[in-house]
Amino acid sequence: MNSEHSLWQEIQQGEGKTLEFKQQLPKGDQLVKTLIAFANTSGGKLIIGVNNNRQVFGVQEDEADLMDQIASMLYSHCEPTLLPNIYLESIQAKTLVVVQVHRGSQLPYYLKHQGREQGVYVRLGATNRQASLEMVHELERQRLLQSYDEQIAWDAELEKLDLTPLEQAFTKVGKPLDQTRMQSLKLIRSEQGVLYPTHGLMILLGLYEQVEIKCSRFRGTSMAVFLDKKEYRGDLFSQLDQAESFIKNHLHLKAEILGLLRTETYEIPLPAIREALINAVVHRDYSNTGRDIKIGIYDDVLNIVSPGGLPNGLTLDEALKGRSEIRNRVIARIFKELGYIEQWGSGMSRIQELCQQAANPEPTFSETGDFIDIEFHRSLPPEQKKSSEKSSEKSSEKSSEKQPLILVLIQQQPQISAKVLAEQLGLSSRAIEKQIAQLKQQGKLERIGPAKGGYWKLKI
């Protein structure tokens, strides 16, 4: 495959986490922000000479001057020094300038004039977002090859912690858990002769507010009406058990005759659900308070949402192919010790295989902003499926019609929240989130700054 054909295929996929188009060299900090975001996230390519609709125009300026301008802008505005690969490509007899950046090793990269605390940008979907202070700290940890759960929880006193849930989990698999073992697993660390718990131990025991799983069963295919709702706290092992029980209570059983025996199985294979729950618990971002794992059961799907996005620059395509990056080293090591994890990097592919073996539809994986979303598609009885499809179509049509109103409200109130938008337009939060995601993909809307304190920017 020649390079022209390869680049053409990339362009046809559209903008995303590792690809952005510009018809001409952007003014101000826009270009530098994009390249900084690429370097801080998963790397990427900025292609100049292509518009948002994937139309190839080619560059109109002198190519050598343009390449010099880009190198000069990066040198003047980016810290630490970023050295991209800048080269020319020809498509349809038109010349494009490609700026390729790999994920950097000197994280975090930032705009010099904004400083290290305000000038760090990361890539979320097809947009650049100003990194929160928590994200800046996470990038610093990644540079130092540390994880949040390995660090000492200075405010906690080890002797006051009830270690019973963890001890019981180790006893079940016939393994001892003495002080020496806890230190080797980095559950505790010694500082100036004093033993302290790590964040990993505190998380495993469920002693932080963000260590929570929220489960909901909704009527129909939207979040408009709750049928059941539970919030589970406590140690991670009991949370997993309780979340699995909640899901089983709201799934259908299907009967099969195997020989002379009648067996009942759940409509979604339980091993696949367990794998998804373990993935969510082990790989989520615990450093950012106020966010938790959310499980939503609708008539058409089982949805598991985990906060934090993919760790350490990993892309969704790489994760689906089996590449593994561990965000929480302590938690992952404990779950491996206890037999919850069989093989690193096998989570997503194993979930797919288990659904295929059960003749179920393949689950949908997506990275939406800094959340990982897994949707298991449910098998509904024909009459319920027909009713659900009609309801879904009506809901989708209704919410799509509201896109112009969403843009008007955002133009009037750039800091408006999705919740307020849902209330004002009479839609569910889930429907609003889907429409906002579509507007972002269409290049009409951009989020500037964090979820709290940030604002919306129209791009039309």
NORCOR-V669165 format. One record per pair of residues at least 6 apart in sequence whose C-alpha atoms are under 7 Angstrom apart, sorted by the first residue. I is the first residue (numbers start at 0). J is the second residue. Records with the same first field share a line. If there is no record, write none. Layout:
BEGIN
I=J ; J
END
This chain:
BEGIN
3=88 ; 89 ; 90
10=53
11=53
13=53
14=20 ; 125
15=124 ; 125
16=122 ; 123 ; 124 ; 125
17=37 ; 41 ; 42 ; 43 ; 44
18=43 ; 44 ; 45
19=44 ; 45 ; 46
20=45 ; 46 ; 47 ; 49 ; 50 ; 51
21=46 ; 47 ; 48 ; 49 ; 50
22=47 ; 48 ; 49 ; 50
23=47 ; 48 ; 58
24=47
31=73
32=120
33=127
34=100
35=108 ; 109 ; 120
36=120 ; 121 ; 122 ; 127
37=43 ; 100 ; 102 ; 121 ; 122
38=100 ; 101 ; 102 ; 103
39=102 ; 103 ; 106 ; 107 ; 108 ; 121
40=102 ; 121 ; 122 ; 312
41=102 ; 312 ; 313 ; 314
42=100 ; 101 ; 102
43=99 ; 100 ; 101
44=97 ; 98 ; 99 ; 100
45=97 ; 98 ; 99
46=95 ; 96 ; 97 ; 98
47=58 ; 95 ; 96 ; 97
48=55 ; 56 ; 57 ; 58 ; 95 ; 96
49=55 ; 56 ; 57
51=442
56=93
57=93 ; 94 ; 95
58=94 ; 95
66=85
73=81
74=80
76=110 ; 111
77=108 ; 109 ; 110 ; 111
78=108 ; 109 ; 110 ; 111
79=105 ; 108
83=98 ; 99 ; 100
84=98 ; 99 ; 100
85=97 ; 98 ; 99
86=96 ; 97 ; 98
87=94 ; 95 ; 96 ; 97
88=94 ; 95 ; 96
89=95
104=142
105=142
106=138 ; 139 ; 142
107=119 ; 135 ; 138 ; 139
108=119
109=115 ; 118 ; 119 ; 120
110=118 ; 119
116=132
119=129 ; 130
120=127 ; 128 ; 129 ; 130
121=127 ; 128 ; 129 ; 130
122=128
123=368 ; 369
124=367 ; 368
126=445
128=446 ; 447 ; 448
129=447 ; 448 ; 449
131=449
133=286 ; 287
140=146
146=326 ; 327 ; 328
147=198 ; 286 ; 327
148=197 ; 198 ; 199 ; 327 ; 328 ; 329
149=185 ; 197 ; 198 ; 199 ; 329
150=197 ; 198
151=188 ; 195 ; 196 ; 197 ; 198
152=195 ; 196 ; 197 ; 198
153=195
155=196
156=195
157=195 ; 196
164=234
166=176
169=175 ; 176 ; 337
172=337
181=187
182=188
184=329
185=197 ; 329
186=196 ; 197 ; 199 ; 200 ; 329
187=194 ; 195 ; 196 ; 197
188=194 ; 195 ; 196 ; 197
189=195
199=329 ; 330
201=207
202=210
203=234 ; 235
204=233 ; 234 ; 235
205=232 ; 233 ; 234 ; 235
209=285 ; 288 ; 289 ; 290 ; 291
210=232 ; 291
211=231 ; 232 ; 291 ; 292
212=230 ; 231 ; 232 ; 238 ; 291 ; 292 ; 293
213=229 ; 230 ; 231 ; 292 ; 293 ; 294
214=228 ; 229 ; 230 ; 293 ; 294 ; 295
215=225 ; 227 ; 228 ; 229 ; 294 ; 295 ; 296
216=225 ; 226 ; 227 ; 228 ; 295 ; 296 ; 297
217=224 ; 225 ; 226 ; 296 ; 297
218=224 ; 225 ; 226 ; 297 ; 298
219=297 ; 298 ; 387
220=297 ; 298 ; 299 ; 387 ; 391
221=427 ; 429
222=427 ; 428 ; 429
223=427
231=238
232=238
239=276
250=265 ; 266
251=265 ; 266
252=263 ; 264 ; 265 ; 266
253=263 ; 264 ; 265 ; 266
254=261 ; 262 ; 263 ; 264
255=261 ; 262 ; 263
256=262
266=377 ; 378
267=377
268=353 ; 354 ; 357
271=350 ; 353 ; 354
274=346 ; 350
278=346
279=305
281=327 ; 330 ; 331
282=325 ; 326 ; 327
283=305 ; 306 ; 307
284=306 ; 307
290=306
291=306
292=304 ; 305 ; 306
293=303 ; 304 ; 305
294=302 ; 303 ; 304
295=301 ; 302 ; 303
296=302
298=387
299=376 ; 377
300=374 ; 375 ; 376 ; 377
301=374 ; 375 ; 376 ; 377
302=373 ; 374 ; 375
303=372 ; 373 ; 374
304=370 ; 371 ; 372 ; 373
305=370 ; 371 ; 372
306=369 ; 370 ; 371
307=369 ; 370
308=366 ; 369 ; 370 ; 371
310=324 ; 325 ; 326
311=324
313=324
319=347 ; 348
321=344 ; 345 ; 348
322=344
323=343 ; 344
334=340
335=341
351=361 ; 362
354=360 ; 361
355=361
360=376
362=373 ; 374 ; 375 ; 376
363=373 ; 374 ; 375
364=372 ; 373 ; 374
365=371 ; 372 ; 373
366=372
398=426 ; 430
399=434
402=434
409=415 ; 455
413=454 ; 455 ; 456
414=453 ; 454 ; 455
417=428 ; 431 ; 432
418=428
421=427 ; 428 ; 431
438=444
439=445
442=458
443=457 ; 458 ; 459
444=455 ; 456 ; 457 ; 458
445=455 ; 456 ; 457 ; 458
446=454 ; 455 ; 456
447=453 ; 454 ; 455 ; 456
448=454
END
